[in-house]
């Protein structure tokens, strides 16, 4: 899902991927509306047993 500002510029994006082994990867990326560059990204991974791990990055992004 993508989020746009009032001038139709991309400001955020959430992606969820379901893997065959039951793992779910969710990324939440925030963009600079003026330059289009990623400001930060939050990555959440839930494995098949329900354990959740998270990672935050600033100044870019790790996953698409």
C-alpha positions in Angstrom: 0.0 0.0 0.0 1.4 3.4 -0.9 0.6 6.7 0.7 0.7 10.1 -1.2 0.6 13.7 0.0 -1.9 16.3 -1.4 0.5 17.0 -4.3 0.5 13.3 -5.3 4.1 12.7 -4.1 4.9 9.3 -2.5 5.5 9.7 1.3 5.1 6.2 2.6 4.8 2.5 1.6 3.9 -0.7 3.4 4.7 -4.1 1.9 3.9 -7.6 3.3 5.4 -10.8 2.0 4.3 -14.3 3.0 7.0 -17.0 2.6 6.3 -20.7 2.0 7.8 -21.6 5.4 5.2 -19.5 7.2 7.4 -16.4 7.7 5.8 -13.0 7.2 8.0 -10.0 6.4 6.4 -6.5 6.7 8.3 -3.3 5.7 7.1 0.2 6.4 9.1 2.8 4.4 8.9 6.6 4.9 10.0 8.8 2.0 11.0 12.5 1.6 8.2 13.9 -0.6 10.6 16.5 -2.1 13.5 14.2 -3.2 11.8 10.8 -3.2 14.6 9.3 -1.2 13.9 6.9 1.7 14.1 8.5 5.1 13.6 5.4 7.2 12.4 1.8 7.1 10.9 -0.4 9.7 11.2 -4.2 9.0 9.2 -6.7 11.0 9.7 -10.5 10.6 7.4 -13.1 12.2 8.5 -16.7 11.8 6.3 -19.7 11.7 6.5 -20.2 15.5 5.3 -16.6 16.1 8.6 -15.0 17.2 8.9 -11.4 15.9 12.1 -9.6 15.2 12.3 -6.0 14.1 14.9 -3.7 12.6 14.9 0.1 12.0 17.1 1.9 9.4 17.5 5.6 9.0 18.8 7.4 5.9 17.8 4.7 3.5 16.3 1.3 3.3 17.4 -2.4 3.3 14.5 -4.1 1.5 12.4 -3.1 -1.4 
